[in-house]
């Protein structure tokens, strides 16, 4: 939310500007899971590749432990446009 507001998305439109959806074993309803995969996408036409590094920075600034498996700012050009991804571990404060 804060990242989108800082980017200039009007407060009334923040909830529809981006979406975070659980994926992987969590989404499939597995009984147990070692992690939760999350897909974050822009829904308002904004640049997704600008959002992801800012989400990582906001998590880090909030004191959450992060371990990057590759450069979180890496962008890949594809025929259909720019694509970006983050592979790493984020341990949220208060969770074992």
N, C-alpha and C positions, 0 to 999 in steps of 0.2 A: 504494500500500500504506500509506504513512505517513498519508495523508489519511484513509483508512478507519479505521485504528487510532485516530487522534486523535478520530474521530467516535464511537468506542465499539464498533465492530464487533469481536467477539472474534477474536483472532489466527488461530484455527483455521478461521474462516469468511471471512477476507479474500479468498481466491482465488475464492470463489463470490459475493461481495457485489457486485462490479462487473465489467464486462467492457469491454475496449478492443479494437475490431475495425478492422483496416485496410479502407478503402473506396476508391472511385474507381479510378484507373488502376492503382494498386499492386495492389489486390485482383484486378483483371481480368487481371493478368499482363503489362501493357504492357512492352515492351523497355526503355523509358526513361520517366522521370517527373520533373517539376520539383518535385513535392511528394508528401506522403503524407497523405491524409485519414483521420481516425480518428473512429469513432463510439464514444462512451463512454456506457454505460447502467448503471443500478443493476439488480441481479438479486435483491436481498434485500428489496425493498419500501421501501427508504429513498428519500428525496427526491433525485432526480437534480439538481434545480436548486440544491440545497445543495452538491453534490459538485463541479460544474464550476468555480465560482469558487475553490474550495479547491485544485483541481488546478492552475489557473492561478497561484495564489499560491505553491504549492509549487515549480512550475517556475521561477518568477521568483526565489524565495529561493535556489534551487540555482544561480543564476547564468546561467540560460539566457536568451538575448535574446528579448524578446517585443514584437510590434507589434500593437496591437489595431485591428481594422477597425471595430469597434463596441464598445459597453459590454459587457464580459464578464459583468456582473452583471444584465443586462437579462432580465426574465422576461415571458413572454406568457401571458395567460390564454386558454384555449381551452375549448370545450364539454366536451371529455373530460378536462380538467384542465390543470395547469400544464405549460408547455413552456419549455425554455431551450436556447440554442445559443451557441457561441463561433465567431466568425470572426476569424481573425488569423494571424499568422505566429510560429512558435516555432522559433528556431534553436538546436539542441542544441549544447552545448559539444563541441568535438572534431570537428565535422562542418563541411565547407566550405559 
